[in-house]
Amino acid sequence: MKQVNTAFCHMLGYSKEELVGRFASDLVHPDDKAANAQAFNRLRDGETSALELEHRYLRKDGQAVWVRKSASLLQNNGSPPRVFLRW
């Protein structure tokens, strides 16, 4: 993560400094990782232009927290598209 949302930090019990440089996918509950990755692969591969999914993240204290998020591709004037997440 290059930028970290304060609410995301609070929800998971981490400081911004602890999350900078980590991938959000590293915090996904192990039982949800495959479905989460599969959904984002479909988005990346152009099989869908947007997605909405529910899964669990693991808090710093080990507790699971359910989230619902949506994502879509942002076209970037000839550059590869980027994923835009909405929480």
C-alpha positions as a LaTeX table, in Angstrom:
\begin{tabular}{lrrr}
\hline
Residue & $x$ (\AA) & $y$ (\AA) & $z$ (\AA) \\
\hline
Met1 & 0.00 & 0.00 & 0.00 \\
Lys2 & 1.38 & 3.39 & $-0.90$ \\
Gln3 & $-1.41$ & 5.32 & 0.77 \\
Val4 & $-3.37$ & 4.19 & 3.78 \\
Asn5 & $-6.83$ & 5.32 & 4.76 \\
Thr6 & $-7.15$ & 6.28 & 8.45 \\
Ala7 & $-10.50$ & 4.48 & 8.75 \\
Phe8 & $-8.90$ & 1.31 & 7.32 \\
Cys9 & $-6.16$ & 1.55 & 9.97 \\
His10 & $-8.72$ & 2.00 & 12.73 \\
Met11 & $-10.86$ & $-0.89$ & 11.45 \\
Leu12 & $-7.89$ & $-3.27$ & 11.48 \\
Gly13 & $-6.04$ & $-1.92$ & 14.51 \\
Tyr14 & $-2.85$ & $-0.95$ & 12.69 \\
Ser15 & $-1.04$ & 2.36 & 12.48 \\
Lys16 & $-0.45$ & 3.93 & 9.06 \\
Glu17 & 3.25 & 3.18 & 9.42 \\
Glu18 & 2.53 & $-0.52$ & 9.96 \\
Leu19 & 0.47 & $-0.75$ & 6.77 \\
Val20 & 2.54 & 1.36 & 4.36 \\
Gly21 & 4.39 & $-0.97$ & 2.03 \\
Arg22 & 2.09 & $-3.94$ & 2.68 \\
Phe23 & $-0.40$ & $-5.40$ & 0.23 \\
Ala24 & $-4.05$ & $-5.28$ & 1.34 \\
Ser25 & $-4.33$ & $-8.87$ & 0.10 \\
Asp26 & $-1.86$ & $-9.90$ & 2.83 \\
Leu27 & $-4.52$ & $-8.98$ & 5.38 \\
Val28 & $-7.33$ & $-11.01$ & 3.80 \\
His29 & $-8.50$ & $-13.99$ & 5.88 \\
Pro30 & $-6.81$ & $-17.17$ & 4.54 \\
Asp31 & $-10.18$ & $-18.78$ & 3.81 \\
Asp32 & $-11.14$ & $-15.82$ & 1.58 \\
Lys33 & $-7.86$ & $-15.26$ & $-0.29$ \\
Ala34 & $-8.59$ & $-17.51$ & $-3.28$ \\
Ala35 & $-12.04$ & $-16.03$ & $-4.01$ \\
Asn36 & $-10.70$ & $-12.49$ & $-3.51$ \\
Ala37 & $-7.79$ & $-13.08$ & $-5.90$ \\
Gln38 & $-10.06$ & $-14.75$ & $-8.45$ \\
Ala39 & $-12.43$ & $-11.75$ & $-8.45$ \\
Phe40 & $-9.58$ & $-9.28$ & $-8.99$ \\
Asn41 & $-8.07$ & $-11.47$ & $-11.71$ \\
Arg42 & $-11.40$ & $-11.35$ & $-13.59$ \\
Leu43 & $-11.33$ & $-7.56$ & $-13.29$ \\
Arg44 & $-7.70$ & $-7.32$ & $-14.40$ \\
Asp45 & $-8.29$ & $-9.66$ & $-17.33$ \\
Gly46 & $-11.25$ & $-7.63$ & $-18.59$ \\
Glu47 & $-13.85$ & $-10.32$ & $-17.90$ \\
Thr48 & $-15.77$ & $-7.70$ & $-15.93$ \\
Ser49 & $-15.52$ & $-3.93$ & $-15.65$ \\
Ala50 & $-16.49$ & $-3.78$ & $-11.96$ \\
Leu51 & $-16.95$ & $-6.08$ & $-9.03$ \\
Glu52 & $-18.45$ & $-6.16$ & $-5.57$ \\
Leu53 & $-17.45$ & $-8.70$ & $-2.97$ \\
Glu54 & $-17.59$ & $-9.48$ & 0.72 \\
His55 & $-14.73$ & $-11.06$ & 2.60 \\
Arg56 & $-12.90$ & $-10.93$ & 5.91 \\
Tyr57 & $-9.77$ & $-9.07$ & 6.83 \\
Leu58 & $-7.71$ & $-10.06$ & 9.85 \\
Arg59 & $-7.23$ & $-7.37$ & 12.45 \\
Lys60 & $-3.87$ & $-6.92$ & 14.18 \\
Asp61 & $-5.32$ & $-8.71$ & 17.23 \\
Gly62 & $-6.26$ & $-11.73$ & 15.05 \\
Gln63 & $-10.00$ & $-11.06$ & 14.99 \\
Ala64 & $-11.79$ & $-11.27$ & 11.63 \\
Val65 & $-13.80$ & $-8.31$ & 10.36 \\
Trp66 & $-16.21$ & $-8.57$ & 7.42 \\
Val67 & $-16.00$ & $-5.95$ & 4.68 \\
Arg68 & $-17.88$ & $-5.25$ & 1.50 \\
Lys69 & $-15.91$ & $-3.57$ & $-1.22$ \\
Ser70 & $-16.32$ & $-2.75$ & $-4.85$ \\
Ala71 & $-13.72$ & $-2.09$ & $-7.49$ \\
Ser72 & $-13.59$ & $-0.90$ & $-11.06$ \\
Leu73 & $-10.91$ & $-0.23$ & $-13.64$ \\
Leu74 & $-9.73$ & 3.29 & $-14.30$ \\
Gln75 & $-8.59$ & 3.86 & $-17.86$ \\
Asn76 & $-5.45$ & 5.97 & $-17.92$ \\
Asn77 & $-5.02$ & 7.50 & $-21.44$ \\
Gly78 & $-3.10$ & 4.67 & $-23.05$ \\
Ser79 & $-1.41$ & 3.48 & $-19.87$ \\
Pro80 & $-2.42$ & 0.16 & $-18.35$ \\
Pro81 & $-5.69$ & 0.47 & $-16.41$ \\
Arg82 & $-5.54$ & 0.81 & $-12.64$ \\
Val83 & $-7.95$ & $-0.70$ & $-10.12$ \\
Phe84 & $-10.04$ & 1.73 & $-8.11$ \\
Leu85 & $-11.44$ & 0.42 & $-4.82$ \\
Arg86 & $-14.48$ & 1.72 & $-3.00$ \\
Trp87 & $-15.02$ & 0.61 & 0.60 \\
\hline
\end{tabular}
